[in-house]
Amino acid sequence: MTIGIIGYGNIGQMITENLLKLNLVNEDELIISNRNISKLESLKEYYPNINITDDNNKLAKESDKIIISVESDDLLNVISEIKQNLNNTHIIHTCAGINFEDIENIYDGPVSLVIPTIASEFVESDNPQNGISLIVHNDNVNFIDSSKLETLFNEFSYVKILPDEEDIEIATILTSCAPAYIGLIVKKLSEFGFKHSNLDYEECKYLILKTLIGSSEVLLKDKINSDDNCDKLINKVCTPNGITEKD
Ligand SMILES: NC(=O)c1ccc[n+]([C@@H]2O[C@H](COP(=O)([O-])OP(=O)(O)OC[C@H]3O[C@@H](n4cnc5c(N)ncnc54)[C@H](OP(=O)(O)O)[C@@H]3O)[C@@H](O)[C@H]2O)c1
């Protein structure tokens, strides 16, 4: 089975690297297209059997499934461009803000929306699953294709299937935008630590990141509890008249 990926930016690259580094596909089963093909040259050097192109129609002709990860404003143009070479091909796109109705005006085949997160970037570790991928399918995606897609993304992320598009916008903020908010909080706390101590910036960042991981583990541990364990954690730290409460 050949998988085509159109758009080798932040997300296209993250998906490609996970597929290759976790051996989820063979190099020669992947064809990648990018508007500016020079972006793909180092990938080709590392994986000589991978197919690269800047011709989206060539990719469409040769692919059994196509992942499109271009800027959202370009998605409909790309689908229109390759439509003549789609043979009820399963289209999987990652473009936030585009709904199925917009696509169905151009292409009436099977389409899935996957909202990945940059938090799923490949990191060498025992558990390759990082971050959440949100998935929603249109009515034309059959059970086999939806299951295959969910299984694939589950290899490197935790998949959350949404029954319809209604909640996708808010869920996207929580999973796909949140790494930027978290990055900002970590940066601001590190700057604070650096400014007010003899620790350097990277040391401060390390302290916060390890604390972030530990706090996440504590909050995930007893998630089945009906009480909001965020409040429980806050109360355990904020002892009356302690430094957290005062500051
Ligand atoms: N970044 C995130 O964290 C994130 C998370 C979830 C969803 N998304 C969604 O995923 C999509 C991609 O985001 P991104 O951050 O990866 O964007 P990006 O870094 O700007 O990448 C877009 C890529 O698409 C290529 N491209 C544009 N038009 C093309 C065309 N007609 N044919 C072939 N390649 C084309 C661009 O090529 P050039 O190199 O020539 O510009 C660029 O490499 C967006 O719709 C975004 O909403 C992003």
The ligand as an ORCA input file, in Angstrom:
! r2SCAN-3c Opt
* xyz 0 1
  N       1.470     23.083     13.406
  C       0.634     22.444     14.224
  O       0.914     22.253     15.437
  C      -0.661     21.897     13.694
  C      -1.424     21.040     14.504
  C      -2.621     20.496     14.008
  C      -3.048     20.828     12.718
  N      -2.295     21.685     11.944
  C      -2.779     21.966     10.588
  O      -1.955     21.233      9.677
  C      -1.753     22.000      8.477
  C      -0.267     22.140      8.238
  O       0.319     22.848      9.321
  P       1.889     23.040      9.394
  O       2.175     23.695     10.688
  O       2.565     21.748      9.049
  O       2.095     24.086      8.197
  P       3.449     24.458      7.449
  O       4.621     24.177      8.335
  O       3.247     25.820      6.902
  O       3.519     23.390      6.247
  C       2.732     23.432      5.112
  C       3.508     22.756      4.006
  O       2.652     22.587      2.897
  C       3.396     22.866      1.726
  N       2.477     23.214      0.662
  C       1.669     24.310      0.583
  N       0.936     24.267     -0.537
  C       1.281     23.126     -1.185
  C       0.879     22.527     -2.398
  N      -0.045     23.083     -3.182
  N       1.452     21.358     -2.766
  C       2.386     20.771     -1.975
  N       2.828     21.295     -0.822
  C       2.276     22.464     -0.424
  C       4.317     23.987      2.110
  O       5.380     24.038      1.193
  P       6.491     25.222      1.140
  O       7.678     24.670      1.827
  O       6.730     25.438     -0.309
  O       5.896     26.423      1.810
  C       4.720     23.577      3.529
  O       5.860     22.739      3.543
  C      -2.468     23.344      8.691
  O      -3.668     23.318      8.010
  C      -2.706     23.433     10.198
  O      -3.942     24.050     10.493
  C      -1.126     22.199     12.387
*
